[in-house]
Amino acid sequence: MKQSFIASDEEIEDMVSDGSSESDGNSESDEEEDDLFDFTCAICDNGGDLLGCDGPCMRSFHAKIGTGEDSYCDTLGFTEAEVEAMKTFLCKNCEYKQHQCFICGVLEPSDGPTAKVFLCNNATCGYFYHPKCVARKLHPNNKIEALEKENKIIGGSSFTCPIHWCFHCKGLEDRSQEQLQFAVCRRCPKSYHRKCLPREIPFEDSNEDIVTRAWDLSKRILIYCLYVVTSSLIFVKCCLHCSYTELS
């Protein structure tokens, strides 16, 4: 059974809403700048030559034709000249202010009086949520508190999504300590400290029956958690968020 967060989400929001951790005081400015953009492509989940969206989603994409070939990425289809000519880049979701809920995957308006999905208030997050979806994640065992949180978000209250706490111990990330660095799922708002990562989420295939679910990328680990269905070759997406949504 899932446990409620040890501290209330309001208390933890005060600590993490600015994107800080215990080690932020000693962080290099260039590392903080890098944190503003995703380090893997939102289309194919691979790294390489990426273009970051300057909008609130802060996702990154293989933008140019020919990049992302190793992962068979469709890319955004821009030429080298088109990318070089860009002063700023907004993905179609940010341009049209429509984003997908990171929990259920439904595309909704994300700005103005018609907004139905709302941005996590952590400065380096970029994920949007329906109030009901995120409230249920924040209070999985208390329907009354979940409903109260949902109504607060609808009324304009900010929130911090659960990806910013360890799913196992509920602690925050401290990048200055290797064991307290986060392993973050690409398909749902779930993170683990390196030391808390379940054995069922392995870094390498130890035999043909175990699929790799974790990759060590500098000071952050990318994972597909146990709720993401996998096969021996392909990860099956459990939501639409990481697909590049074309809007007409």
Secondary structure as GFF3:
##gff-version 3
##sequence-region A 1 248
A	DSSP	alpha_helix	9	16	.	.	.	ID=ss1
A	DSSP	three_ten_helix	24	26	.	.	.	ID=ss2
A	DSSP	alpha_helix	29	34	.	.	.	ID=ss3
A	DSSP	beta_strand	51	52	.	.	.	ID=ss4
A	DSSP	beta_strand	60	61	.	.	.	ID=ss5
A	DSSP	three_ten_helix	69	71	.	.	.	ID=ss6
A	DSSP	alpha_helix	80	85	.	.	.	ID=ss7
A	DSSP	alpha_helix	92	96	.	.	.	ID=ss8
A	DSSP	beta_strand	98	100	.	.	.	ID=ss9
A	DSSP	beta_strand	107	109	.	.	.	ID=ss10
A	DSSP	beta_strand	118	119	.	.	.	ID=ss11
A	DSSP	beta_strand	128	129	.	.	.	ID=ss12
A	DSSP	alpha_helix	131	138	.	.	.	ID=ss13
A	DSSP	alpha_helix	143	154	.	.	.	ID=ss14
A	DSSP	three_ten_helix	162	164	.	.	.	ID=ss15
A	DSSP	three_ten_helix	178	180	.	.	.	ID=ss16
A	DSSP	beta_strand	182	185	.	.	.	ID=ss17
A	DSSP	beta_strand	191	193	.	.	.	ID=ss18
A	DSSP	three_ten_helix	194	196	.	.	.	ID=ss19
A	DSSP	beta_strand	214	217	.	.	.	ID=ss20
A	DSSP	beta_strand	220	223	.	.	.	ID=ss21
###
